[in-house]
């Protein structure tokens, strides 16, 4: 693998497997010094040699070598033409929804992350953008929810927290029939396990706070555009104008995290299967929502469009008293928001990530007072099981 001689010379490493792509990124090494780890270019501005001569960088709100490496790496991993790194997953979604114009309509998965409810309802609603929540795993329901002004499908798969699975290829085909964009939030599975753009989606988003970074130490978001240059330019204008780009240091942290994405996702995947199987046998657990179970409604679709089940499990218990006992008594497992990190985290969706989800919709979905979400970390699976078991006694 030849070392590039400038920041503009890099390849998509199509000859490499994903396990190698995550390690080597876009440039692979810093081109001027040969540094194996991409440096943190903690500079707001860049010097020009003379009028009309530039290094390609001028001001870090516009572009920065560290952030550029992250954005190019994500474009390579997702199979798109352009990546963008934002200061949060919500900032990434804001950029995507800004593609809609007043009077247009968007379809969204009906149990998406609670913060997305807030964005589309409280923020974009006042600008004349309407929305409908629909079960994206039900293609008939998707078709019935389409309106004459529907211009975007926003899909989570698996969904947060009900673990519903949408057929990305089928949903994208429906969207194309009416000239709408398909946007897939790929946070739960990452491009290591699932590639929505290859299945027909137009845009991929991530809360890279989660699995991509993987260490619970960064707030960040990613957008990758498949092939539409006009859309990429609009996202570029948005991030340039709103100033919502990721900082150099946080970009470096996400780059560092991505280098171990393959080994981490495989470990999350392996351990979640063991923990989910154990939960399904516990007398106080009434139902387990896990895409890796053969009896899961979306299991066959998952097997077809992904190469792993991920590390997320949701489950219901027999009473609110059991919920309180678990959240109070877990020791190694941590009662905290977020997911996708090295530590196993347990969350109470109804008052935490889905606090902004309308109450009636939460009840309809099954996000009740007895509902919990578990992000399986990198600890030994038996230690996770042992901790949950003692917490439920």
Secondary structure, DSSP 8 states (H G I E B T S, - for coil): ----SSTT-----TTS-HHHHHHH-SSSS-TTT--SS------SB---SBTTB--S-SBTTT--HHHHHHHHHHHHHHT-SEEEEESSHHHHHHHHHTTS-TT-EEEEETT--HHHHHIIIIISGGGT-EEEEE-TT-HHHHHHH--TTEEEEEEESS-TTT-----HHHHHHHHHHTT-EEEEE-TTTHHHHB-GGGGT-SEEEE-TTTTTT-SS----EEEEE-S-HHHHHHHHHHHHHHT-B--HHHHHHHHHHHTTHHHHHHHHHHHHHHHHHHHTT-TTEEEEE-TTSTTSTTHHHHHHHBS---SEEEEEES-HHHHHHHHHH-SSSEE-S--SSSS-EEE-TTTTTTTTS-HHHHHHHT--TTEEEEE--SS-HHHHHHHHHHHT-
